[in-house]
Amino acid sequence: MAYIVDTSSRQEINLHPATVEEEVLQNLWMLYSSLECGVPLDRGLGLAAGYTDRPPGVAEALLQAEIYDKTEKYEPRAEVVNISFADTSGKDYTGGILKPVVEVEINGSDGDTDGDGIW
């Protein structure tokens, strides 16, 4: 089943997610909404801002590659299916803000791939 992680909208943090899906989606939203070097105990968490001041097509390509890499590293329970960008300005990049909208599938329902009860 595919889920949407939309960084153009706010999300409340739930300290006790009821399901694995809710936990994974919250983790991904936090990953895609944070800037690299902005998380004190894990400076690699978040997306790099290396696409800043690039043409829109180049910026999108760099950000998409970063999303694939960071998802694989920080949330291996999810697989990216599609990436698009929310139009936050109302007019074709005039605001200069890229907010990713990522479609993901969650691998397994409990993360236990071999059935031994251990991640």
C-alpha positions as CSV (number, residue, x, y, z in Angstrom):
1,M,0.0,0.0,0.0
2,A,1.3,3.4,-0.9
3,Y,1.4,6.4,1.5
4,I,2.0,10.1,0.8
5,V,4.5,12.1,2.9
6,D,3.7,15.8,2.2
7,T,6.2,18.2,3.6
8,S,4.2,21.3,2.5
9,S,1.8,20.7,5.5
10,R,2.5,20.6,9.2
11,Q,2.4,17.4,11.2
12,E,2.1,17.0,14.9
13,I,4.7,14.7,16.5
14,N,3.2,11.6,18.1
15,L,5.6,10.2,20.8
16,H,3.6,6.9,20.8
17,P,2.6,5.9,17.3
18,A,0.0,3.2,17.3
19,T,1.3,1.4,14.2
20,V,4.5,0.8,12.4
21,E,3.1,2.6,9.4
22,E,2.4,5.7,11.5
23,E,5.9,5.6,13.0
24,V,7.6,5.2,9.6
25,L,5.6,8.0,8.0
26,Q,6.4,10.3,10.9
27,N,10.1,9.5,10.6
28,L,10.1,10.2,6.9
29,W,8.2,13.5,7.4
30,M,10.8,14.6,9.9
31,L,13.7,13.4,7.6
32,Y,12.3,15.3,4.6
33,S,11.5,18.5,6.6
34,S,14.8,18.8,8.4
35,L,18.0,20.4,7.0
36,E,21.2,18.4,7.2
37,C,23.4,19.6,10.1
38,G,20.3,21.0,11.9
39,V,19.8,18.0,14.1
40,P,22.3,18.1,17.0
41,L,22.9,14.4,17.8
42,D,22.9,13.3,14.1
43,R,24.2,16.0,11.8
44,G,23.6,13.8,8.7
45,L,19.9,13.6,9.3
46,G,17.9,15.8,7.0
47,L,18.2,17.0,3.5
48,A,21.3,18.9,2.3
49,A,20.7,22.4,1.0
50,G,23.2,21.9,-2.0
51,Y,20.4,22.5,-4.4
52,T,19.9,26.1,-3.3
53,D,20.4,28.7,-6.0
54,R,20.2,26.1,-8.8
55,P,17.9,26.2,-11.7
56,P,14.5,24.5,-10.9
57,G,15.2,21.3,-12.9
58,V,18.6,20.8,-11.4
59,A,17.4,21.5,-7.9
60,E,14.6,19.0,-8.3
61,A,17.0,16.3,-9.6
62,L,19.5,16.9,-6.7
63,L,16.7,16.9,-4.1
64,Q,15.2,13.7,-5.6
65,A,18.6,11.9,-5.4
66,E,19.1,13.0,-1.9
67,I,15.6,11.8,-0.9
68,Y,16.3,8.3,-2.3
69,D,19.7,8.1,-0.5
70,K,18.5,9.4,2.9
71,T,15.4,7.2,2.9
72,E,17.6,4.2,2.2
73,K,20.0,5.2,5.0
74,Y,17.6,6.4,7.7
75,E,14.3,4.6,7.1
76,P,15.0,1.2,5.4
77,R,11.5,0.1,6.2
78,A,10.2,2.4,3.4
79,E,10.7,2.4,-0.3
80,V,10.3,5.6,-2.4
81,V,7.8,5.1,-5.2
82,N,7.4,8.6,-6.6
83,I,8.6,12.1,-5.8
84,S,6.8,15.3,-6.8
85,F,6.9,18.9,-5.5
86,A,4.1,21.0,-4.0
87,D,3.6,24.3,-5.7
88,T,3.9,26.5,-2.6
89,S,4.1,29.8,-4.4
90,G,1.0,29.5,-6.6
91,K,3.1,30.4,-9.6
92,D,5.7,28.2,-11.1
93,Y,8.7,28.5,-8.7
94,T,8.5,32.2,-8.2
95,G,8.6,31.7,-4.5
96,G,11.8,29.6,-4.8
97,I,10.6,27.0,-2.4
98,L,10.7,23.2,-3.1
99,K,8.6,21.1,-0.8
100,P,8.8,17.4,-1.7
101,V,5.7,15.2,-1.7
102,V,6.9,11.7,-1.6
103,E,5.0,8.5,-2.2
104,V,6.3,5.5,-0.3
105,E,5.6,1.9,0.3
106,I,6.3,0.4,3.7
107,N,8.2,-2.9,3.6
108,G,6.6,-5.5,5.9
109,S,4.1,-4.6,8.6
110,D,6.4,-5.1,11.6
111,G,9.9,-4.9,10.2
112,D,10.8,-8.4,11.3
113,T,12.0,-9.9,8.0
114,D,12.9,-13.4,9.2
115,G,10.2,-13.9,11.8
116,D,12.6,-14.1,14.9
117,G,11.1,-11.1,16.6
118,I,14.3,-9.0,16.2
119,W,14.7,-6.2,13.8
